[in-house]
Amino acid sequence: MANCINYKEVLNASQLEAVMTQEGPLLVIAGAGSGKTRTLVYRVARLVETGVPPESILLLTFTRKAAAEMLERAASLADERCRFVSGGTFHSLAHKVLRGAAHFLGFDNNFTILDRSDMEEVIQSLVQDMTIGRGAIRFPKRSTLTNIVSKAANLECGIETLMGEEYGQFLEYAPQIKKLQGLYAEYKRDNQLMDYDDLIVFLRELLSTHEQTRMVLSDQYRFVMVDEYQDTNKIQADIIKWLSRDHHNIMAVGDDAQSIYSFRGANYRNMFEFPMLFPEAKLIKLEQNYRSTQPILNLTNALMGQAQEKYTKCLFTERKDGEIPRVVDTGTEPEQAFFVSTKIKEEMSRGRSIRDFAVLFRAGYHSFELEVELARQGIPFVKYGGFKFMEAAHIKDVLAYLRVIVNRDDGVSWGRILRMLKNIGPGKSQAIIAWMKESACSASEIAAWPGAGKAGEGLKGLASLLGALSARDFAPTAVVEQVVKYYKPILQEKFDDFPRREKDLEQLVLMAERYRKISTFLDDLLLEPPNSAAEMGVVHKGDCLTLSTVHSAKGLEWPVVFVIWVMEGYFPPARANAHEEAIEEERRLMYVAATRAKDRLILCYPGRETGRSWFSSEARGLSSFIQALPHGVVEHASSRGRGVRASVWERVMPLGKRESRFIATTEKPEGLKKGDRVRHPAFGQGVVAKLVGEEKVEVLFKNAGRKLLHLGYTILEKV
């Protein structure tokens, strides 16, 4: 039964305007923590409430899980029919359409989807068949070749152009890579394969060239909503244009300040070009933040105020009080790890839960020293941004058996399962695949290959398995169980850590229980792979501290956030300095990191560390993004000590009614007054410009500008 919603009571003015605007194009600029999801949920509810058939609404998000959760919320708020709204990703929409219309493009409707590692395997096999001259430099590795081919498809640019901009070291091989691009396209057509890029490219092609398909889809989806529009690429923007061409009922929601996926082909300029696609578009800004305190928002507003191109917005909140974000110079990397670990333990001793904390970093390897220190101090943690379930060799092995059952022409999967048999290498596996195509034999007849020889027994076992699974209409769970049973002896011989990998295979069986068809199970795994233990349904025993790359933390929040290695050359990385657009994206990445914090934000950098990479051996100092902030936005402090393993925080310094175990290596300067000359270990020499109460001082530094320092947390000595 439908509920009656009083929208004015539950939405702020901007959210209400977005929800109540139903006809025509609408661009919603949604700042971090401003209730973007809430706005989408209530707009779905409002559309259904006003009589729009749920099947006529399309909600596109970047994960199907996000779409499902939004529709579930809408159903619980308003009308259960909201569950029938079409929700999913661009790729899942493309997959759904192409399964019924691939024949218009010269494909069978039972094509197989290639994931990233499959792409690499195909490309590597094609490279081996090409004649590559050995010049002064080596030919790119298959992962690099796959990056080039995929990014050229996503950006819709030529191989030479892309390589000139991003892979100049391999530019002399551009002709061969262009040829490889063509061979790869031919191979996919010959073997009824599509990769992720093909899904959206072919959907766009259908919409732009096949009028009947476009009209059917446009008529079916009369109201279209897109979440995270800043993360779309040009192809996806075109898909939106074609889907909405006849009715213009399109709402795009996003935040240009959170566009951080250019490496995937995302184009934040789609946000700025939306009004060009739809000139009559209304623009609404969501600026009230429901997550962070105002001091944290002051930092993020100032940070994005430096951006070259932006939709100007000023985040505000009713949470006016709170600590000013703190910038802490920890001296060295071990001291940084020790500072973060010990500070978390101190806060936990005061009653905070370990789940209240997150430590974020620009790159996965930045947390290695911290991980060691956390283990030393007995602090449990889970790290996100590295583990890739679907890329694990044993998972791909098992899925290869399932895929040849669904698509007999899948040469990539045939090659994988044949090479796992004894006495069969790459040459024999290709010969078997070619023989199967020529003789048009079924999977159960593979043992009849004339050249079997010593491989005969292995081929018989494989033929028996595939024949049994193909002959009956097994449930997906039964199919996966049979394949895992067959594969276990191979697993135990192939991997030393097979007990751990067996647990993953057990999880695969459990995941299959939710499906009625093996083809749907495979499609879901490949379209939206589970890449973390949490996504696979694995529950960690006990509570854990979260360690995460900033990219993996997007969309999440914690009461207390540490960002480590906030240092020039690390965040932003040195390579970003070569391109203005790269620096701008790094700035947006810093914004995403800072806006994850609800109550406290601590930015750390080891100021005495020198670069350990090939491009520099000099100390780099605090990130230029933070140095450029106006005074008063952050407080600067230091935790440099007399040795990490000793008692770095021996001295407890007063802070109002609280205690702090931050340490300064020199005593707090007494009797400071305006005009005093002072020295700071990170900022150098300066002059006291203002005394702020009894605990803070504003200093004008010769090289670093004006800084607000807390005397209880910093190293400051009179000159």
Secondary structure as the mmCIF struct_conf table of DSSP 4:
data_model
#
loop_
_struct_conf.conf_type_id
_struct_conf.id
_struct_conf.beg_label_comp_id
_struct_conf.beg_label_asym_id
_struct_conf.beg_label_seq_id
_struct_conf.end_label_comp_id
_struct_conf.end_label_asym_id
_struct_conf.end_label_seq_id
HELX_LH_PP_P HELX_LH_PP_P1 ALA A 2 ILE A 5
HELX_RH_AL_P HELX_RH_AL_P1 TYR A 7 VAL A 10
BEND BEND1 LEU A 11 LEU A 11
HELX_RH_AL_P HELX_RH_AL_P2 ALA A 13 MET A 20
BEND BEND2 GLU A 23 GLY A 24
STRN STRN1 LEU A 26 ALA A 30
TURN_TY1_P TURN_TY1_P1 ALA A 32 GLY A 33
BEND BEND3 SER A 34 SER A 34
HELX_RH_AL_P HELX_RH_AL_P3 LYS A 36 GLU A 49
TURN_TY1_P TURN_TY1_P2 THR A 50 GLY A 51
HELX_RH_3T_P HELX_RH_3T_P1 PRO A 54 SER A 56
STRN STRN2 ILE A 57 LEU A 60
BEND BEND4 PHE A 62 THR A 63
HELX_RH_AL_P HELX_RH_AL_P4 ARG A 64 LEU A 77
TURN_TY1_P TURN_TY1_P3 ALA A 78 ALA A 78
HELX_RH_3T_P HELX_RH_3T_P2 GLU A 80 PHE A 84
BEND BEND5 VAL A 85 VAL A 85
STRN STRN3 SER A 86 GLY A 88
HELX_RH_AL_P HELX_RH_AL_P5 PHE A 90 ALA A 101
HELX_RH_3T_P HELX_RH_3T_P3 ALA A 102 LEU A 105
TURN_TY1_P TURN_TY1_P4 GLY A 106 GLY A 106
TURN_TY1_P TURN_TY1_P5 ASN A 109 ASN A 110
HELX_LH_PP_P HELX_LH_PP_P2 PHE A 111 PHE A 111
STRN STRN4 THR A 112 LEU A 114
HELX_RH_AL_P HELX_RH_AL_P6 ARG A 116 ASP A 129
BEND BEND6 MET A 130 MET A 130
BEND BEND7 ALA A 136 ILE A 137
HELX_LH_PP_P HELX_LH_PP_P3 ARG A 138 LYS A 141
HELX_RH_AL_P HELX_RH_AL_P7 ARG A 142 LEU A 155
TURN_TY1_P TURN_TY1_P6 GLU A 156 GLU A 156
HELX_RH_AL_P HELX_RH_AL_P8 ILE A 159 GLU A 166
HELX_RH_3T_P HELX_RH_3T_P4 GLY A 168 TYR A 173
HELX_RH_AL_P HELX_RH_AL_P9 ALA A 174 ASP A 190
TURN_TY1_P TURN_TY1_P7 ASN A 191 GLN A 192
STRN STRN5 LEU A 193 ASP A 195
HELX_RH_AL_P HELX_RH_AL_P10 TYR A 196 THR A 209
HELX_RH_AL_P HELX_RH_AL_P11 GLU A 211 GLN A 220
BEND BEND8 ARG A 222 ARG A 222
STRN STRN6 PHE A 223 VAL A 226
BEND BEND9 ASP A 227 GLU A 228
HELX_RH_3T_P HELX_RH_3T_P5 TYR A 229 ASP A 231
HELX_RH_AL_P HELX_RH_AL_P12 LYS A 234 LEU A 243
TURN_TY1_P TURN_TY1_P8 SER A 244 HIS A 247
STRN STRN7 ILE A 250 GLY A 254
HELX_RH_3T_P HELX_RH_3T_P6 ASP A 256 GLN A 258
HELX_RH_3T_P HELX_RH_3T_P7 SER A 262 ARG A 264
TURN_TY1_P TURN_TY1_P9 GLY A 265 GLY A 265
TURN_TY1_P TURN_TY1_P10 TYR A 268 ARG A 269
HELX_RH_AL_P HELX_RH_AL_P13 ASN A 270 LEU A 277
BEND BEND10 PHE A 278 PHE A 278
TURN_TY1_P TURN_TY1_P11 PRO A 279 GLU A 280
STRN STRN8 LYS A 282 LEU A 286
STRN STRN9 GLN A 288 GLN A 288
BEND BEND11 TYR A 290 SER A 292
HELX_RH_AL_P HELX_RH_AL_P14 GLN A 294 GLY A 305
TURN_TY1_P TURN_TY1_P12 GLN A 306 GLN A 306
BEND BEND12 GLN A 308 GLU A 309
STRN STRN10 PHE A 316 PHE A 316
BEND BEND13 GLU A 318 GLU A 318
HELX_LH_PP_P HELX_LH_PP_P4 GLU A 323 PRO A 325
STRN STRN11 ARG A 326 ASP A 329
BEND BEND14 GLY A 331 THR A 332
HELX_RH_AL_P HELX_RH_AL_P15 GLU A 333 SER A 349
TURN_TY1_P TURN_TY1_P13 ARG A 350 GLY A 351
HELX_RH_3T_P HELX_RH_3T_P8 ILE A 354 ASP A 356
STRN STRN12 PHE A 357 PHE A 361
BEND BEND15 ARG A 362 ALA A 363
HELX_RH_3T_P HELX_RH_3T_P9 GLY A 364 SER A 367
HELX_RH_AL_P HELX_RH_AL_P16 PHE A 368 ARG A 376
TURN_TY1_P TURN_TY1_P14 GLN A 377 GLY A 378
STRN STRN13 PHE A 381 TYR A 384
BEND BEND16 GLY A 385 GLY A 386
HELX_RH_3T_P HELX_RH_3T_P10 PHE A 389 GLU A 391
BEND BEND17 ALA A 392 ALA A 392
HELX_RH_AL_P HELX_RH_AL_P17 ALA A 393 VAL A 406
TURN_TY1_P TURN_TY1_P15 ARG A 408 ASP A 409
HELX_RH_AL_P HELX_RH_AL_P18 GLY A 411 ARG A 419
TURN_TY1_P TURN_TY1_P16 MET A 420 MET A 420
BEND BEND18 LEU A 421 LEU A 421
TURN_TY1_P TURN_TY1_P17 LYS A 422 ASN A 423
HELX_RH_AL_P HELX_RH_AL_P19 PRO A 426 SER A 439
TURN_TY1_P TURN_TY1_P18 ALA A 440 ALA A 440
HELX_RH_3T_P HELX_RH_3T_P11 ALA A 443 ALA A 448
TURN_TY1_P TURN_TY1_P19 PRO A 450 GLY A 451
HELX_RH_3T_P HELX_RH_3T_P12 GLY A 453 ALA A 455
HELX_RH_AL_P HELX_RH_AL_P20 GLY A 456 ALA A 471
BEND BEND19 ARG A 472 ARG A 472
HELX_RH_AL_P HELX_RH_AL_P21 PRO A 476 LYS A 494
TURN_TY1_P TURN_TY1_P20 ASP A 496 ASP A 497
HELX_RH_AL_P HELX_RH_AL_P22 PHE A 498 ALA A 512
TURN_TY1_P TURN_TY1_P21 GLU A 513 ARG A 514
BEND BEND20 ARG A 516 ARG A 516
HELX_RH_AL_P HELX_RH_AL_P23 ILE A 518 LEU A 527
BEND BEND21 GLU A 528 GLU A 528
BEND BEND22 SER A 532 SER A 532
TURN_TY1_P TURN_TY1_P22 ALA A 533 GLY A 537
HELX_LH_PP_P HELX_LH_PP_P5 VAL A 538 HIS A 540
BEND BEND23 LYS A 541 GLY A 542
STRN STRN14 LEU A 545 THR A 549
HELX_RH_AL_P HELX_RH_AL_P24 VAL A 550 ALA A 553
TURN_TY1_P TURN_TY1_P23 LYS A 554 GLY A 555
STRN STRN15 TRP A 558 VAL A 563
STRN STRN16 MET A 567 MET A 567
TURN_TY1_P TURN_TY1_P24 GLU A 568 GLU A 568
STRN STRN17 GLY A 569 TYR A 570
TURN_TY1_P TURN_TY1_P25 PHE A 571 PRO A 572
STRN STRN18 PRO A 573 PRO A 573
HELX_RH_3T_P HELX_RH_3T_P13 ALA A 574 ALA A 578
HELX_RH_AL_P HELX_RH_AL_P25 GLU A 580 ALA A 594
TURN_TY1_P TURN_TY1_P26 THR A 595 ARG A 596
STRN STRN19 ALA A 597 TYR A 605
TURN_TY1_P TURN_TY1_P27 GLY A 607 ARG A 608
STRN STRN20 THR A 610 THR A 610
STRN STRN21 SER A 613 SER A 613
TURN_TY1_P TURN_TY1_P28 TRP A 614 PHE A 615
STRN STRN22 SER A 616 SER A 616
BEND BEND24 GLU A 618 GLU A 618
STRN STRN23 ALA A 619 ALA A 619
STRN STRN24 LEU A 622 LEU A 622
HELX_RH_AL_P HELX_RH_AL_P26 SER A 624 GLN A 627
TURN_TY1_P TURN_TY1_P29 ALA A 628 ALA A 628
BEND BEND25 LEU A 629 LEU A 629
HELX_LH_PP_P HELX_LH_PP_P6 PRO A 630 PRO A 630
TURN_TY1_P TURN_TY1_P30 HIS A 631 GLY A 632
BEND BEND26 VAL A 633 VAL A 634
STRN STRN25 GLU A 635 SER A 638
BEND BEND27 ARG A 642 ARG A 642
BEND BEND28 VAL A 644 ALA A 646
TURN_TY1_P TURN_TY1_P31 VAL A 648 TRP A 649
BEND BEND29 ARG A 651 ARG A 651
STRN STRN26 MET A 653 LEU A 655
TURN_TY1_P TURN_TY1_P32 GLY A 656 LYS A 657
STRN STRN27 ARG A 658 SER A 660
BEND BEND30 THR A 665 THR A 666
HELX_LH_PP_P HELX_LH_PP_P7 GLU A 667 PRO A 669
BEND BEND31 GLU A 670 GLY A 671
TURN_TY1_P TURN_TY1_P33 LYS A 674 GLY A 675
STRN STRN28 ARG A 677 HIS A 680
TURN_TY1_P TURN_TY1_P34 PRO A 681 PHE A 683
STRN STRN29 GLY A 684 VAL A 692
TURN_TY1_P TURN_TY1_P35 GLY A 693 GLU A 695
STRN STRN30 LYS A 696 PHE A 701
TURN_TY1_P TURN_TY1_P36 LYS A 702 ALA A 704
STRN STRN31 GLY A 705 HIS A 710
TURN_TY1_P TURN_TY1_P37 LEU A 711 TYR A 713
BEND BEND32 THR A 714 THR A 714
STRN STRN32 GLU A 717 LYS A 718
#
